[in-house]
Amino acid sequence: MDTRIQFRVDKETKRLAQLMTESQGRTLSDACRELTVGLAEEQRKSMTHVLWLTEQVNAAFDKLDSGKANFIEHNEAKIQMEARKIKIRNRDII
């Protein structure tokens, strides 16, 4: 079931918005609907990312709690990261 969204803007804002949407071959209602659908899609993506990130953090803590975590010294991590960056950059050259 579709729902209705209502909001208020001044007459000049509405008039200008209608002119713009009409010049694009659509209605102000169409533009508002597209904006709302786009906002909802962005929120879905954000929620999906937050869920994924939460799962990753929980998995890391589970690994830590089980004693299976592997810690790397800061300098060694920097060296490994730099090696990965070089490898990625070199892929672009080939």
C-alpha atoms as an extended CHARMM CRD file, in Angstrom:
* protein
*
        94  EXT
         1         1  MET       CA              0.0000000000        0.0000000000        0.0000000000  PROA      1               0.0000000000
         2         2  ASP       CA              1.3650000000        3.4020000000       -0.9310000000  PROA      2               0.0000000000
         3         3  THR       CA              1.5090000000        6.1320000000        1.6660000000  PROA      3               0.0000000000
         4         4  ARG       CA              1.1590000000        9.8540000000        1.2650000000  PROA      4               0.0000000000
         5         5  ILE       CA              3.8010000000       12.3900000000        2.2580000000  PROA      5               0.0000000000
         6         6  GLN       CA              2.8280000000       16.0200000000        2.7740000000  PROA      6               0.0000000000
         7         7  PHE       CA              5.0160000000       19.0060000000        3.4560000000  PROA      7               0.0000000000
         8         8  ARG       CA              4.7430000000       22.7490000000        3.0610000000  PROA      8               0.0000000000
         9         9  VAL       CA              6.8400000000       25.2020000000        1.0760000000  PROA      9               0.0000000000
        10        10  ASP       CA              6.1240000000       28.7670000000        0.0860000000  PROA      10              0.0000000000
        11        11  LYS       CA              4.2740000000       29.4320000000       -3.1920000000  PROA      11              0.0000000000
        12        12  GLU       CA              7.3170000000       30.7870000000       -5.0240000000  PROA      12              0.0000000000
        13        13  THR       CA              9.3940000000       27.7240000000       -4.1720000000  PROA      13              0.0000000000
        14        14  LYS       CA              6.6130000000       25.4550000000       -5.3910000000  PROA      14              0.0000000000
        15        15  ARG       CA              6.1820000000       27.4830000000       -8.5910000000  PROA      15              0.0000000000
        16        16  LEU       CA              9.8830000000       27.4010000000       -9.4070000000  PROA      16              0.0000000000
        17        17  ALA       CA             10.1370000000       23.6950000000       -8.6210000000  PROA      17              0.0000000000
        18        18  GLN       CA              7.1530000000       22.9770000000      -10.8830000000  PROA      18              0.0000000000
        19        19  LEU       CA              8.7150000000       24.9820000000      -13.7010000000  PROA      19              0.0000000000
        20        20  MET       CA             11.9400000000       23.0250000000      -13.3530000000  PROA      20              0.0000000000
        21        21  THR       CA             10.2830000000       19.6150000000      -13.2980000000  PROA      21              0.0000000000
        22        22  GLU       CA              7.9850000000       20.5100000000      -16.2030000000  PROA      22              0.0000000000
        23        23  SER       CA             11.0220000000       21.5430000000      -18.2450000000  PROA      23              0.0000000000
        24        24  GLN       CA             12.3460000000       18.0320000000      -17.5970000000  PROA      24              0.0000000000
        25        25  GLY       CA              9.1090000000       16.4000000000      -18.7080000000  PROA      25              0.0000000000
        26        26  ARG       CA              8.0080000000       15.2530000000      -15.2950000000  PROA      26              0.0000000000
        27        27  THR       CA              5.8340000000       16.4310000000      -12.4320000000  PROA      27              0.0000000000
        28        28  LEU       CA              6.8340000000       17.8570000000       -9.0850000000  PROA      28              0.0000000000
        29        29  SER       CA              5.2530000000       14.8000000000       -7.5240000000  PROA      29              0.0000000000
        30        30  ASP       CA              7.4780000000       12.5650000000       -9.6980000000  PROA      30              0.0000000000
        31        31  ALA       CA             10.5690000000       14.4920000000       -8.5910000000  PROA      31              0.0000000000
        32        32  CYS       CA              9.6180000000       14.2590000000       -4.9170000000  PROA      32              0.0000000000
        33        33  ARG       CA              8.9200000000       10.5380000000       -5.2950000000  PROA      33              0.0000000000
        34        34  GLU       CA             12.3110000000        9.9760000000       -6.9900000000  PROA      34              0.0000000000
        35        35  LEU       CA             14.0690000000       11.9010000000       -4.2380000000  PROA      35              0.0000000000
        36        36  THR       CA             12.2910000000        9.9030000000       -1.5440000000  PROA      36              0.0000000000
        37        37  VAL       CA             13.0660000000        6.5750000000       -3.2250000000  PROA      37              0.0000000000
        38        38  GLY       CA             16.7110000000        7.6390000000       -3.6020000000  PROA      38              0.0000000000
        39        39  LEU       CA             16.9480000000        8.6210000000        0.0560000000  PROA      39              0.0000000000
        40        40  ALA       CA             15.4450000000        5.2800000000        1.0820000000  PROA      40              0.0000000000
        41        41  GLU       CA             17.9700000000        3.4120000000       -1.0910000000  PROA      41              0.0000000000
        42        42  GLU       CA             20.8560000000        5.3450000000        0.4850000000  PROA      42              0.0000000000
        43        43  GLN       CA             19.5090000000        4.4200000000        3.9230000000  PROA      43              0.0000000000
        44        44  ARG       CA             19.2510000000        0.7430000000        2.9170000000  PROA      44              0.0000000000
        45        45  LYS       CA             22.8870000000        0.7880000000        1.7920000000  PROA      45              0.0000000000
        46        46  SER       CA             23.9530000000        2.4990000000        5.0050000000  PROA      46              0.0000000000
        47        47  MET       CA             22.0850000000       -0.0180000000        7.1380000000  PROA      47              0.0000000000
        48        48  THR       CA             23.5670000000       -2.9160000000        5.1690000000  PROA      48              0.0000000000
        49        49  HSD       CA             27.0660000000       -1.5070000000        5.6500000000  PROA      49              0.0000000000
        50        50  VAL       CA             26.5380000000       -0.9800000000        9.3790000000  PROA      50              0.0000000000
        51        51  LEU       CA             25.3020000000       -4.5790000000        9.6970000000  PROA      51              0.0000000000
        52        52  TRP       CA             28.3320000000       -5.8890000000        7.7680000000  PROA      52              0.0000000000
        53        53  LEU       CA             30.7230000000       -3.7800000000        9.8530000000  PROA      53              0.0000000000
        54        54  THR       CA             29.1200000000       -4.9650000000       13.1050000000  PROA      54              0.0000000000
        55        55  GLU       CA             29.5320000000       -8.5800000000       11.9640000000  PROA      55              0.0000000000
        56        56  GLN       CA             33.2080000000       -7.9610000000       11.1390000000  PROA      56              0.0000000000
        57        57  VAL       CA             33.8890000000       -6.3540000000       14.5200000000  PROA      57              0.0000000000
        58        58  ASN       CA             32.0900000000       -9.1600000000       16.3530000000  PROA      58              0.0000000000
        59        59  ALA       CA             34.0540000000      -11.7690000000       14.3830000000  PROA      59              0.0000000000
        60        60  ALA       CA             37.3010000000      -10.0230000000       15.3050000000  PROA      60              0.0000000000
        61        61  PHE       CA             36.3860000000      -10.0060000000       18.9840000000  PROA      61              0.0000000000
        62        62  ASP       CA             35.3640000000      -13.6860000000       18.7780000000  PROA      62              0.0000000000
        63        63  LYS       CA             38.7550000000      -14.4610000000       17.2380000000  PROA      63              0.0000000000
        64        64  LEU       CA             40.4720000000      -12.4890000000       20.0000000000  PROA      64              0.0000000000
        65        65  ASP       CA             38.4440000000      -14.2200000000       22.7270000000  PROA      65              0.0000000000
        66        66  SER       CA             39.2490000000      -17.6630000000       21.2950000000  PROA      66              0.0000000000
        67        67  GLY       CA             42.9770000000      -16.9180000000       21.2410000000  PROA      67              0.0000000000
        68        68  LYS       CA             43.1990000000      -17.2050000000       17.4390000000  PROA      68              0.0000000000
        69        69  ALA       CA             44.0580000000      -13.5490000000       16.8640000000  PROA      69              0.0000000000
        70        70  ASN       CA             47.3910000000      -12.7930000000       15.2160000000  PROA      70              0.0000000000
        71        71  PHE       CA             48.9430000000       -9.4980000000       16.2610000000  PROA      71              0.0000000000
        72        72  ILE       CA             51.4370000000       -7.6830000000       14.0490000000  PROA      72              0.0000000000
        73        73  GLU       CA             53.8100000000       -5.0110000000       15.2960000000  PROA      73              0.0000000000
        74        74  HSD       CA             53.1250000000       -1.5100000000       14.0030000000  PROA      74              0.0000000000
        75        75  ASN       CA             56.2790000000       -1.2710000000       11.9050000000  PROA      75              0.0000000000
        76        76  GLU       CA             55.6920000000       -4.6970000000       10.3550000000  PROA      76              0.0000000000
        77        77  ALA       CA             52.0970000000       -3.7180000000        9.5410000000  PROA      77              0.0000000000
        78        78  LYS       CA             53.3550000000       -0.5560000000        7.8210000000  PROA      78              0.0000000000
        79        79  ILE       CA             55.8170000000       -2.6180000000        5.7480000000  PROA      79              0.0000000000
        80        80  GLN       CA             53.1330000000       -5.1180000000        4.7430000000  PROA      80              0.0000000000
        81        81  MET       CA             50.6990000000       -2.3550000000        3.8250000000  PROA      81              0.0000000000
        82        82  GLU       CA             53.2950000000       -0.5710000000        1.7060000000  PROA      82              0.0000000000
        83        83  ALA       CA             54.0540000000       -3.8420000000       -0.1140000000  PROA      83              0.0000000000
        84        84  ARG       CA             50.3410000000       -4.3150000000       -0.8360000000  PROA      84              0.0000000000
        85        85  LYS       CA             50.0400000000       -0.7600000000       -2.1560000000  PROA      85              0.0000000000
        86        86  ILE       CA             53.0240000000       -1.2860000000       -4.4660000000  PROA      86              0.0000000000
        87        87  LYS       CA             51.5200000000       -4.5260000000       -5.7520000000  PROA      87              0.0000000000
        88        88  ILE       CA             48.1950000000       -2.7880000000       -6.4730000000  PROA      88              0.0000000000
        89        89  ARG       CA             49.8930000000        0.1630000000       -8.1760000000  PROA      89              0.0000000000
        90        90  ASN       CA             51.9450000000       -2.2030000000      -10.3460000000  PROA      90              0.0000000000
        91        91  ARG       CA             48.7590000000       -3.9070000000      -11.5790000000  PROA      91              0.0000000000
        92        92  ASP       CA             47.7020000000       -0.6200000000      -13.1720000000  PROA      92              0.0000000000
        93        93  ILE       CA             50.9500000000       -0.4770000000      -15.1590000000  PROA      93              0.0000000000
        94        94  ILE       CA             50.5310000000       -3.8750000000      -16.8140000000  PROA      94              0.0000000000
